[in-house]
Amino acid sequence: MLTQPADPAAPTSDPTTPLTHGCVRCGAPVPLDVAMCDRCNPLGLRQPAASQAHGTIFLGIGVAVVGLAFLANLAVSGIGPFPASIVAVGTDPPGLNVTISVTNAGSKAGATTCSIHEPDGFGPGTAVIQTPRIEAGATVTLNEKVTTLGDQVRDLLVTCRDL
């Protein structure tokens, strides 16, 4: 008959054996209510509190988030605004052929997202397009085929998102 070997990680069933975990520095078994063994803490100094450790971690995460937000702001500052206008609208079944002009009025190159829509905001839909990278001060003209606005030539507006 085959028997399963005892799991070395399983706790012992002997109630006289105290539960232990590893010392935070060297890994030696210590009682659950202490963090370091006598060899790593020979003076018997107070053990670090859980709130101290968690507070330090929370503070570190907070500083990292603020630092990343600052770096992200530096990375996108100077891109845009992107004034845009409709140059032409023509029929191209089953939709429209829309030509737009987009200018990067910022001091850095960047791309933007533009929406082409009805002047009153109501209609069969809105077309959303992504522009290529536009150098600072440059203007690009885009010719887009859109099918979400129907196939009737009419006045349309374009709005490009500022970063």
CORZI-V115386 format. One record per run of one state. SS is the DSSP state (2 for helix, 1 for strand, 0 for the rest). FROM is the first residue (numbers start at 1). TO is the last residue. If there is no record, write none. Layout:
# CORZI-V115386
{{SS:FROM:TO} {SS:FROM:TO}}
This chain:
# CORZI-V115386
{{0:1:19} {1:20:22} {0:23:28} {1:29:31} {0:32:49} {2:50:76} {0:77:78} {1:79:79} {0:80:83} {1:84:92} {0:93:94} {1:95:103} {0:104:107} {1:108:108} {0:109:109} {1:110:110} {0:111:112} {1:113:118} {0:119:126} {1:127:130} {0:131:133} {1:134:134} {0:135:138} {1:139:146} {0:147:155} {1:156:160} {0:161:163}}
